[in-house]
Amino acid sequence: MAVNEETIQSAIVECNKVLVPNYTKIAGKFKLDRRTLARRYQGQTVSRTEANSDQINKLTKRNLPLTSQIVKNLAEEICGREVNKNWTANFVRRRGDRLRSAYLCNIDNERAKSEYHPNIVYFFNILIEGIEKYNITGENIHNWDEKGFLIGLAQSLKRIMTKEDYKSGRIKHAIQDGSRSFISLLACICADGTAIPPALIYEAETGDLQDSWLEDFSEKDLAYFGSSLNGWSSNAFGLNWLKKVGRRLLIVDGHSSHRMQPCDVGCFLLLSTAYFQEINDITFKSGGLVSMSKRLFWSCFKNAWEKALIPDNIYSAFKRTGIWPFHPPAVLDIITLRAKTPPPDTLVAFSAVPKTPYTPKSMRQFTHALQKNPSKEMIRKLIKANETNAANYAIAEHRAKGLTEAIRIEKKKRKRGKRLGLTGKDTTAGQWFGPDEIQEARDRQANQLKEAEEAKEAKVAKKIQDGIDKAIKKALEEREKEDKAAQKALNAQMKKEIERRDVLDRQAARKAAFKAKKAAKTAQARGRMSRGASSRRSACEYGRKRKSRGSGSSKSYRGELSWRYARGGPQSSSELNRFSRVEHSCLFIIYLAT
């Protein structure tokens, strides 16, 4: 039951009048749920819903109104638990003054259907005749149909936005990727609840599949792949597909009425919804930063196929068309479209609430004011602010995870694709490639990549070896240089040592020669002294004899000379030299005197 905000605010004012409010009594007075009143008064519910509303407002301003499922996911992120399936609708009703849900059409997908009653009766008559004639059972009744995907165009879904933006008329369409790369699907379902693996035809200018398109295709997956210039099917593709699947009773789309096509009635709509939910998730998680491409199509399509083509949906599709079990009134007595949902009642405007601090600066100011003048109302506002900030943190964390996933997807999408080489020589006829052919092409491509990697590793190894050889050669050259320098230094030192020894030897030789010369002079002088001993005695005696006749100076000299000879001769080499000179002079003088 929707809760009137004015009633809630009136109950909160009543609670503020007392120190400890009696939630049961006040809730009974205003006909409210006690838990709802307690949570709103304590600032738990309002802050979370306001945080959710703010996130809706932010994304709406970016032309990304949220779907009901995304709003439900946000609520679960904030409160940390699962909410029931009707939570989003109740949330929009509770916040009717600010939020509104509406269908936003990306393209006009209304399709004119010509339904002629006699033709439908004729169809069922032919069908029952064939079933009875050939005893055909449910496991041999199949419906084959094709469907096209413009991989970047989203489905019209109900979006949630602020009431102000809705009334302004600015938001009339939701942003979508817009990629118009076309891919055809050939689908076939059986009345026993099974489905034949899907066949996809990619748009390829080269006529060959790219490995990046099937990067997420694993060995466990079952599907057939083909390619054409425009991504359309053809008779050649249909014929080759029949050869692969074998004989079956096919209910084929003749474009007369889609009411007798189980694929259209019970599967394709669910498949489209699941697929568009996948691309909406990618767009929402990335904040519109990741664009859709053929390399992302298989992963999205695979998840959508597994969700939509389940046995219950296939059984229901055949049952609603009246084909199996055979029941023509299921179509002939079909009821017309349901009436339009009446517009919601106008709700009263949301009453003003006290301003609550949400920024760090206002929080600090609010805290100082609370310390100076504490009150119950300020404590309630502080609790409300904390709850809101916690909810914003949960939303930011959820968005960060989405952006991280968007970066991973974008990095994967930008990887350059390579041709798988599946088409062979003949590319004119439609060709289907199943898991075996794709795996064979992948193995061949893996071998080529392995050979390329081995060649690259060999080149790198050769480059490393050349670097090692060059380093060794350089090291040897450096070692040889060092050895030559050491040898040169040793030779210089030896030469210097030899020169030093030569100098020492020459000095020693000079000293020895000097000593020998000196010794020879000394020996010569002593020889002269020994030879002139008699001469000395005669001179002395001669001196004494001429003592009386000579002058005083001569006497004194001769006396000194005699005294020195009496002492035994000169006492040193210098004295000897002087004595020798004096001696010769005296002898010369004596000679002249005589």
C-alpha positions as CSV (number, residue, x, y, z in Angstrom):
1,M,0.0,0.0,0.0
2,A,1.4,3.4,-1.0
3,V,2.2,5.7,1.9
4,N,1.3,9.3,1.8
5,E,4.4,11.4,2.4
6,E,2.4,14.2,4.1
7,T,1.0,11.7,6.6
8,I,4.5,10.4,7.3
9,Q,5.8,13.9,7.8
10,S,2.9,14.8,10.1
11,A,3.6,11.6,12.2
12,I,7.3,12.6,12.4
13,V,6.4,16.1,13.7
14,E,4.2,14.4,16.3
15,C,7.2,12.2,17.3
16,N,9.4,15.3,17.7
17,K,7.0,16.7,20.3
18,V,8.0,14.1,22.9
19,L,11.4,13.0,24.2
20,V,10.7,9.3,23.6
21,P,8.0,8.8,21.0
22,N,5.5,5.9,21.3
23,Y,5.7,4.6,17.7
24,T,2.7,2.2,18.2
25,K,0.4,4.9,19.4
26,I,1.4,7.5,16.9
27,A,1.3,5.0,14.0
28,G,-2.2,4.0,15.0
29,K,-3.3,7.6,15.1
30,F,-2.1,8.3,11.6
31,K,-2.9,4.8,10.3
32,L,0.7,3.9,9.5
33,D,2.8,0.8,9.9
34,R,4.8,1.1,13.2
35,R,8.1,-0.2,11.6
36,T,7.7,2.3,8.7
37,L,7.2,5.2,11.0
38,A,10.1,4.1,13.2
39,R,12.5,3.7,10.3
40,R,11.5,7.0,8.7
41,Y,11.8,8.9,12.0
42,Q,15.2,7.4,12.7
43,G,16.4,8.5,9.3
44,Q,16.9,5.0,7.7
45,T,14.3,4.7,5.0
46,V,14.2,8.3,3.8
47,S,17.9,8.6,3.3
48,R,18.2,5.4,1.3
49,T,15.3,6.3,-1.0
50,E,16.6,9.8,-1.4
51,A,20.0,8.4,-2.4
52,N,18.3,6.1,-4.9
53,S,16.3,9.0,-6.3
54,D,19.4,11.1,-6.7
55,Q,21.1,8.3,-8.6
56,I,18.1,8.0,-10.9
57,N,18.2,11.8,-11.4
58,K,21.9,11.8,-12.3
59,L,21.5,9.0,-14.9
60,T,18.3,10.5,-16.3
61,K,20.1,13.8,-16.9
62,R,22.6,11.8,-19.0
63,N,19.8,10.3,-21.0
64,L,20.1,7.0,-19.3
65,P,16.8,6.4,-17.5
66,L,16.9,3.2,-15.5
67,T,14.9,0.2,-16.0
68,S,12.9,-1.4,-13.2
69,Q,15.5,-4.2,-12.9
70,I,18.4,-1.8,-12.6
71,V,16.6,0.2,-9.9
72,K,16.0,-3.0,-8.0
73,N,19.7,-3.9,-8.3
74,L,20.6,-0.5,-6.9
75,A,18.3,-0.9,-4.0
76,E,19.8,-4.3,-3.2
77,E,23.3,-2.8,-3.4
78,I,22.3,-0.1,-0.9
79,C,20.5,-2.2,1.7
80,G,22.7,-5.3,1.2
81,R,19.9,-7.8,0.8
82,E,17.4,-8.9,-1.8
83,V,14.1,-7.1,-2.2
84,N,10.8,-8.5,-3.5
85,K,9.8,-8.3,-7.1
86,N,7.2,-5.6,-6.5
87,W,9.7,-3.3,-4.7
88,T,10.4,-1.1,-7.7
89,A,6.7,-0.4,-8.4
90,N,6.0,0.3,-4.8
91,F,9.1,2.6,-4.7
92,V,7.9,4.6,-7.6
93,R,4.4,4.9,-6.1
94,R,5.9,6.0,-2.8
95,R,8.0,8.6,-4.5
96,G,5.2,9.6,-6.9
97,D,6.0,13.3,-6.3
98,R,9.5,12.9,-7.8
99,L,9.5,9.7,-9.9
100,R,7.4,8.3,-12.7
101,S,7.7,5.3,-15.0
102,A,7.0,5.4,-18.7
103,Y,7.7,3.5,-21.9
104,L,10.3,5.2,-24.0
105,C,10.3,4.1,-27.6
106,N,13.7,4.0,-29.4
107,I,12.1,3.0,-32.7
108,D,8.5,2.4,-33.7
109,N,8.3,-1.3,-33.7
110,E,4.6,-1.6,-34.3
111,R,4.0,-4.0,-37.0
112,A,0.8,-4.3,-39.2
113,K,-0.6,-7.7,-39.0
114,S,-3.1,-9.0,-41.5
115,E,-5.2,-11.6,-39.8
116,Y,-7.9,-13.2,-42.0
117,H,-10.1,-15.7,-40.2
118,P,-10.7,-18.1,-43.2
119,N,-6.9,-18.3,-43.9
120,I,-6.3,-19.3,-40.3
121,V,-8.9,-22.0,-40.4
122,Y,-7.5,-23.3,-43.7
123,F,-4.0,-23.5,-42.1
124,F,-5.3,-25.6,-39.2
125,N,-7.1,-28.0,-41.6
126,I,-4.0,-28.6,-43.6
127,L,-1.9,-29.1,-40.4
128,I,-4.3,-31.7,-38.8
129,E,-4.5,-33.5,-42.2
130,G,-0.7,-33.9,-42.3
131,I,-0.4,-35.0,-38.7
132,E,-3.1,-37.7,-39.0
133,K,-1.9,-38.9,-42.4
134,Y,1.7,-39.4,-41.5
135,N,1.2,-40.0,-37.8
136,I,3.5,-37.2,-36.8
137,T,4.3,-36.8,-33.1
138,G,5.5,-33.8,-31.1
139,E,9.2,-34.6,-31.4
140,N,9.0,-34.3,-35.2
141,I,7.1,-31.0,-35.3
142,H,9.4,-28.0,-35.6
143,N,9.0,-24.3,-36.1
144,W,11.7,-22.5,-38.1
145,D,12.0,-18.8,-38.3
146,E,14.5,-16.1,-38.8
147,K,15.2,-12.9,-36.8
148,G,17.4,-10.0,-37.4
149,F,19.5,-8.2,-34.8
150,L,20.7,-4.6,-35.1
151,I,23.2,-5.3,-32.4
152,G,23.3,-1.7,-31.0
153,L,19.6,-0.9,-30.9
154,A,17.8,-1.4,-27.6
155,Q,14.3,-2.5,-26.9
156,S,11.6,-0.1,-25.7
157,L,11.5,-0.6,-21.9
158,K,9.9,1.3,-19.1
159,R,12.3,3.8,-17.6
160,I,12.3,5.6,-14.3
161,M,13.2,9.3,-14.2
162,T,12.4,12.3,-12.1
163,K,9.0,13.9,-12.5
164,E,10.5,17.3,-13.2
165,D,12.5,15.9,-16.2
166,Y,9.4,14.0,-17.5
167,K,7.2,17.1,-17.3
168,S,9.8,19.3,-19.0
169,G,9.6,17.2,-22.1
170,R,13.3,17.0,-22.5
171,I,13.5,13.3,-21.9
172,K,11.5,11.5,-24.6
173,H,14.0,8.9,-25.7
174,A,16.7,6.8,-24.0
175,I,20.2,6.8,-25.3
176,Q,21.3,3.6,-27.0
177,D,24.5,2.5,-28.6
178,G,23.2,2.9,-32.2
179,S,25.3,0.3,-33.9
180,R,23.4,-1.0,-36.9
181,S,25.6,-3.9,-37.7
182,F,23.2,-6.6,-38.8
183,I,23.2,-10.3,-37.8
184,S,20.6,-12.8,-38.8
185,L,19.4,-15.6,-36.6
186,L,18.0,-18.8,-38.0
187,A,16.1,-20.5,-35.1
188,C,14.3,-23.8,-34.9
189,I,12.3,-25.1,-31.9
190,C,10.6,-28.4,-31.4
191,A,7.2,-29.2,-29.8
192,D,8.9,-31.5,-27.3
193,G,10.5,-28.5,-25.7
194,T,13.9,-28.7,-27.3
195,A,15.7,-26.3,-29.6
196,I,18.2,-26.9,-32.4
197,P,21.5,-25.0,-32.0
198,P,21.1,-21.5,-33.4
199,A,22.6,-20.4,-36.8
200,L,24.0,-16.9,-37.0
201,I,24.9,-15.0,-40.2
202,Y,27.4,-12.2,-39.6
203,E,27.8,-9.2,-41.9
204,A,31.3,-9.5,-43.3
205,E,32.8,-7.6,-46.2
206,T,35.5,-10.2,-46.8
207,G,33.0,-13.0,-46.7
208,D,34.9,-14.7,-43.9
209,L,34.5,-14.8,-40.1
210,Q,36.9,-13.0,-37.8
211,D,38.4,-14.8,-34.9
212,S,37.6,-11.9,-32.5
213,W,33.8,-12.4,-33.2
214,L,34.0,-15.9,-31.9
215,E,36.5,-15.3,-29.1
216,D,34.0,-16.2,-26.4
217,F,32.8,-19.3,-28.3
218,S,34.0,-22.4,-26.3
219,E,34.1,-26.1,-27.3
220,K,31.0,-26.8,-25.1
221,D,28.9,-24.3,-27.0
222,L,26.7,-25.5,-29.9
223,A,25.9,-23.1,-32.8
224,Y,26.4,-22.6,-36.5
225,F,28.0,-19.6,-38.0
226,G,28.1,-18.1,-41.5
227,S,28.8,-14.8,-43.1
228,S,27.5,-12.7,-46.0
229,L,28.1,-9.2,-47.4
230,N,25.0,-7.7,-45.7
231,G,24.3,-10.3,-42.9
232,W,21.1,-11.5,-44.6
233,S,19.9,-15.0,-45.1
234,S,19.4,-16.6,-48.5
235,N,18.1,-19.8,-50.1
236,A,21.6,-21.2,-50.1
237,F,21.9,-20.8,-46.4
238,G,18.4,-22.4,-45.9
239,L,19.2,-25.4,-48.0
240,N,22.5,-26.1,-46.3
241,W,20.9,-25.7,-43.0
242,L,18.2,-28.3,-43.9
243,K,21.0,-30.7,-44.9
244,K,22.6,-30.3,-41.5
245,V,19.5,-30.8,-39.4
246,G,17.8,-33.5,-41.4
247,R,14.1,-34.3,-42.1
248,R,11.4,-32.7,-40.0
249,L,7.9,-31.2,-40.3
250,L,8.6,-27.5,-40.4
251,I,6.1,-24.8,-39.6
252,V,7.7,-22.0,-41.7
253,D,6.9,-18.3,-41.4
254,G,5.0,-17.3,-44.6
255,H,4.7,-13.7,-43.5
256,S,0.9,-14.0,-43.5
257,S,0.3,-14.1,-39.8
258,H,2.7,-14.4,-36.8
259,R,0.0,-15.8,-34.6
260,M,0.7,-19.3,-35.9
261,Q,4.5,-19.0,-35.5
262,P,5.6,-20.4,-32.1
263,C,9.0,-18.7,-32.4
264,D,7.3,-15.3,-32.8
265,V,4.6,-15.9,-30.2
266,G,6.6,-17.4,-27.4
267,C,10.4,-17.1,-28.0
268,F,11.6,-14.2,-30.0
269,L,10.1,-11.6,-27.8
270,L,11.7,-13.2,-24.7
271,L,14.9,-13.5,-26.6
272,S,14.9,-9.9,-27.6
273,T,14.1,-8.8,-24.1
274,A,16.9,-10.9,-22.6
275,Y,19.4,-9.7,-25.3
276,F,18.5,-6.1,-24.8
277,Q,18.8,-6.6,-21.1
278,E,22.3,-7.8,-21.7
279,I,23.3,-4.7,-23.7
280,N,21.5,-2.4,-21.3
281,D,23.6,-3.9,-18.5
282,I,26.8,-3.2,-20.5
283,T,25.6,0.4,-21.2
284,F,24.6,1.0,-17.6
285,K,27.8,-0.5,-16.0
286,S,30.0,1.5,-18.3
287,G,28.0,4.7,-18.0
288,G,27.5,4.7,-21.8
289,L,31.3,4.5,-22.4
290,V,31.4,1.0,-24.1
291,S,29.9,0.6,-27.6
292,M,28.4,-2.6,-28.9
293,S,30.3,-4.5,-31.6
294,K,30.2,-7.9,-33.2
295,R,32.9,-9.2,-30.9
296,L,30.5,-8.7,-27.9
297,F,27.4,-10.1,-29.7
298,W,28.0,-13.8,-29.1
299,S,28.5,-13.5,-25.3
300,C,25.3,-11.4,-25.0
301,F,23.3,-13.6,-27.4
302,K,24.4,-16.8,-25.7
303,N,23.1,-15.6,-22.3
304,A,19.9,-14.4,-23.8
305,W,19.4,-17.7,-25.8
306,E,19.9,-19.8,-22.6
307,K,17.4,-17.6,-20.7
308,A,14.7,-17.4,-23.3
309,L,14.6,-20.8,-25.1
310,I,13.9,-23.0,-22.1
311,P,11.5,-26.0,-22.3
312,D,8.7,-24.2,-20.5
313,N,8.8,-21.2,-23.0
314,I,8.9,-23.6,-26.0
315,Y,5.9,-25.7,-24.7
316,S,4.0,-22.5,-24.1
317,A,4.8,-21.2,-27.6
318,F,3.4,-24.2,-29.3
319,K,0.4,-24.3,-27.0
320,R,-0.5,-20.6,-27.6
321,T,-0.5,-21.1,-31.3
322,G,-2.7,-24.2,-31.0
323,I,-0.3,-26.4,-33.0
324,W,0.7,-28.8,-30.3
325,P,-1.4,-29.9,-28.6
326,F,-3.6,-29.3,-31.6
327,H,-6.2,-26.7,-30.4
328,P,-7.3,-24.1,-33.0
329,P,-9.5,-22.1,-30.6
330,A,-6.3,-21.0,-28.9
331,V,-5.9,-18.6,-31.9
332,L,-9.4,-18.4,-33.3
333,D,-10.9,-17.3,-29.9
334,I,-8.1,-15.1,-28.9
335,I,-9.0,-12.1,-26.8
336,T,-8.3,-8.6,-27.9
337,L,-5.6,-6.4,-26.3
338,R,-6.1,-5.5,-22.7
339,A,-7.3,-2.0,-21.8
340,K,-4.8,0.7,-21.1
341,T,-3.7,1.2,-17.5
342,P,-5.4,4.3,-16.0
343,P,-3.1,7.1,-15.0
344,P,-2.0,7.2,-11.4
345,D,-3.7,9.4,-8.9
346,T,-2.1,12.8,-8.3
347,L,-0.3,12.8,-5.0
348,V,0.4,15.8,-2.8
349,A,3.7,17.5,-3.1
350,F,6.5,16.4,-0.8
351,S,6.7,18.6,2.2
352,A,9.9,20.3,2.8
353,V,12.4,18.5,5.1
354,P,15.0,20.1,7.2
355,K,18.4,20.6,5.5
356,T,20.8,17.8,6.4
357,P,24.6,18.0,6.1
358,Y,26.0,15.8,3.3
359,T,29.4,17.5,2.4
360,P,32.5,17.2,4.7
361,K,32.5,21.0,5.3
362,S,28.8,21.1,6.3
363,M,29.3,17.9,8.4
364,R,32.1,19.6,10.4
365,Q,30.0,22.7,10.9
366,F,27.0,20.6,11.9
367,T,29.1,18.6,14.4
368,H,30.5,21.8,16.1
369,A,26.9,23.2,16.3
370,L,25.7,19.9,17.8
371,Q,28.4,19.9,20.5
372,K,27.5,23.5,21.5
373,N,23.7,23.0,21.4
374,P,22.7,19.3,21.2
375,S,19.1,18.4,20.4
376,K,17.2,15.4,19.3
377,E,16.3,16.8,15.9
378,M,20.0,17.5,15.1
379,I,20.9,14.0,16.2
380,R,18.3,12.6,13.8
381,K,19.6,14.8,11.0
382,L,23.2,13.5,11.7
383,I,22.0,9.9,11.6
384,K,20.1,10.6,8.3
385,A,23.3,12.2,6.8
386,N,25.3,9.1,7.8
387,E,22.8,6.8,6.2
388,T,22.7,8.9,3.0
389,N,26.5,8.9,2.7
390,A,26.6,5.2,3.3
391,A,24.1,4.7,0.5
392,N,26.0,7.0,-1.8
393,Y,29.2,5.0,-1.0
394,A,27.4,1.8,-2.0
395,I,26.2,3.3,-5.2
396,A,29.7,4.6,-6.0
397,E,31.2,1.2,-5.3
398,H,28.6,-0.4,-7.6
399,R,29.4,2.1,-10.3
400,A,33.1,1.5,-9.9
401,K,32.6,-2.2,-10.5
402,G,30.6,-1.4,-13.6
403,L,33.3,0.9,-14.9
404,T,36.0,-1.7,-14.3
405,E,33.9,-4.2,-16.2
406,A,33.5,-1.7,-19.0
407,I,37.2,-1.2,-19.2
408,R,37.7,-4.9,-19.5
409,I,35.1,-5.2,-22.2
410,E,36.4,-2.2,-24.1
411,K,40.0,-3.6,-24.0
412,K,38.7,-6.9,-25.3
413,K,36.6,-5.2,-28.0
414,R,39.6,-3.2,-29.3
415,K,41.6,-6.3,-29.9
416,R,42.1,-6.6,-33.6
417,G,40.5,-9.6,-35.3
418,K,41.9,-12.0,-37.8
419,R,40.3,-14.1,-40.5
420,L,39.6,-17.7,-39.5
421,G,39.9,-18.8,-43.1
422,L,36.7,-20.9,-43.0
423,T,35.2,-20.1,-46.4
424,G,37.5,-22.2,-48.6
425,K,37.6,-21.5,-52.3
426,D,33.9,-21.3,-53.1
427,T,32.3,-18.3,-51.4
428,T,29.3,-17.8,-53.6
429,A,27.0,-20.4,-51.9
430,G,25.9,-20.0,-48.3
431,Q,28.1,-22.1,-46.0
432,W,27.5,-23.1,-42.3
433,F,30.4,-23.7,-39.9
434,G,29.7,-25.7,-36.8
435,P,31.8,-26.2,-33.7
436,D,34.1,-28.8,-35.4
437,E,35.0,-26.5,-38.3
438,I,35.5,-23.6,-36.0
439,Q,37.7,-25.6,-33.7
440,E,39.7,-26.8,-36.6
441,A,40.2,-23.3,-37.8
442,R,41.1,-22.2,-34.3
443,D,43.7,-25.1,-34.1
444,R,45.1,-24.0,-37.4
445,Q,45.3,-20.4,-36.3
446,A,46.8,-21.5,-33.0
447,N,49.5,-23.4,-34.8
448,Q,50.2,-20.4,-37.0
449,L,50.4,-18.2,-33.9
450,K,52.6,-20.9,-32.2
451,E,55.0,-20.9,-35.2
452,A,55.0,-17.1,-35.2
453,E,55.7,-17.1,-31.5
454,E,58.5,-19.7,-31.9
455,A,60.0,-17.7,-34.7
456,K,59.8,-14.6,-32.6
457,E,61.3,-16.4,-29.6
458,A,64.1,-17.7,-31.9
459,K,64.7,-14.2,-33.1
460,V,64.8,-12.9,-29.6
461,A,67.0,-15.8,-28.5
462,K,69.4,-15.1,-31.4
463,K,69.4,-11.4,-30.5
464,I,70.1,-12.3,-26.9
465,Q,72.9,-14.7,-28.0
466,D,74.4,-12.0,-30.3
467,G,74.3,-9.6,-27.4
468,I,76.0,-12.2,-25.1
469,D,78.7,-12.8,-27.8
470,K,79.2,-9.1,-28.3
471,A,79.4,-8.6,-24.5
472,I,82.0,-11.5,-24.3
473,K,84.0,-10.0,-27.2
474,K,83.9,-6.6,-25.6
475,A,84.9,-8.1,-22.2
476,L,87.8,-9.9,-23.9
477,E,88.9,-6.7,-25.6
478,E,88.7,-4.9,-22.3
479,R,90.7,-7.6,-20.6
480,E,93.3,-7.5,-23.4
481,K,93.5,-3.8,-23.0
482,E,94.0,-4.1,-19.3
483,D,96.7,-6.8,-19.8
484,K,98.5,-4.6,-22.3
485,A,98.2,-1.6,-19.9
486,A,99.5,-3.7,-17.0
487,Q,102.4,-5.1,-19.1
488,K,103.2,-1.6,-20.3
489,A,103.2,-0.3,-16.7
490,L,105.4,-3.3,-15.6
491,N,107.8,-2.7,-18.5
492,A,108.0,1.0,-17.5
493,Q,108.6,0.1,-13.9
494,M,111.3,-2.4,-14.9
495,K,113.0,0.2,-17.1
496,K,112.9,2.7,-14.4
497,E,114.3,0.2,-11.9
498,I,117.1,-0.7,-14.4
499,E,117.9,3.0,-14.9
500,R,117.9,3.5,-11.2
501,R,120.3,0.6,-10.7
502,D,122.5,1.9,-13.6
503,V,122.7,5.3,-11.8
504,L,123.5,3.5,-8.5
505,D,126.2,1.4,-10.3
506,R,127.7,4.5,-11.9
507,Q,127.7,6.3,-8.6
508,A,129.3,3.2,-7.0
509,A,131.8,3.0,-9.8
510,R,132.6,6.7,-9.5
511,K,133.0,6.3,-5.7
512,A,135.3,3.2,-6.2
513,A,137.4,5.0,-8.8
514,F,137.6,8.0,-6.5
515,K,138.7,5.8,-3.7
516,A,141.1,4.0,-5.8
517,K,142.6,7.2,-7.1
518,K,142.8,8.5,-3.6
519,A,144.4,5.4,-2.4
520,A,146.9,5.6,-5.3
521,K,147.8,9.1,-4.4
522,T,148.2,8.2,-0.8
523,A,150.4,5.3,-1.7
524,Q,152.4,7.5,-4.0
525,A,152.8,10.1,-1.3
526,R,154.0,7.5,1.2
527,G,156.4,6.1,-1.4
528,R,157.9,9.5,-1.8
529,M,158.1,9.9,1.9
530,S,159.9,6.6,2.3
531,R,162.3,7.5,-0.5
532,G,163.1,10.9,1.0
533,A,163.8,9.7,4.6
534,S,167.5,10.3,4.1
535,S,166.8,13.6,2.5
536,R,164.8,14.6,5.5
537,R,167.5,13.8,7.9
538,S,170.0,15.7,5.8
539,A,167.7,18.6,5.6
540,C,167.3,18.6,9.3
541,E,170.9,18.4,9.9
542,Y,171.6,20.9,7.3
543,G,169.2,23.2,9.1
544,R,171.0,22.8,12.3
545,K,174.3,23.5,10.7
546,R,172.9,26.7,9.2
547,K,171.3,27.7,12.3
548,S,173.8,30.2,13.0
549,R,174.0,31.5,9.5
550,G,170.3,31.7,8.6
551,S,167.7,34.3,9.4
552,G,165.3,34.0,12.2
553,S,162.4,33.1,10.0
554,S,164.3,30.3,8.3
555,K,165.4,29.0,11.6
556,S,161.9,28.9,12.9
557,Y,160.6,27.2,9.7
558,R,163.4,24.7,9.8
559,G,162.8,24.2,13.4
560,E,159.1,23.5,12.8
561,L,160.0,21.2,9.9
562,S,162.3,19.3,12.1
563,W,159.7,19.1,14.8
564,R,157.1,17.7,12.4
565,Y,159.5,15.1,11.1
566,A,160.3,14.2,14.6
567,R,156.6,13.6,15.3
568,G,156.6,11.0,12.5
569,G,155.4,12.9,9.5
570,P,152.1,14.5,8.4
571,Q,149.0,13.4,10.3
572,S,146.3,13.8,7.5
573,S,146.0,13.8,3.7
574,S,145.6,17.6,3.5
575,E,148.6,18.0,5.8
576,L,150.5,15.6,3.7
577,N,149.8,17.5,0.6
578,R,150.7,20.8,2.3
579,F,153.8,19.1,3.7
580,S,154.7,17.8,0.3
581,R,154.4,21.2,-1.2
582,V,156.4,22.8,1.6
583,E,158.9,20.0,1.4
584,H,159.5,20.5,-2.3
585,S,159.7,24.2,-1.8
586,C,162.3,23.8,1.0
587,L,164.3,21.4,-1.0
588,F,164.2,23.7,-4.0
589,I,165.3,26.6,-1.8
590,I,168.1,24.5,-0.3
591,Y,169.1,23.5,-3.8
592,L,169.3,27.1,-4.9
593,A,171.3,28.0,-1.8
594,T,173.9,25.5,-2.3
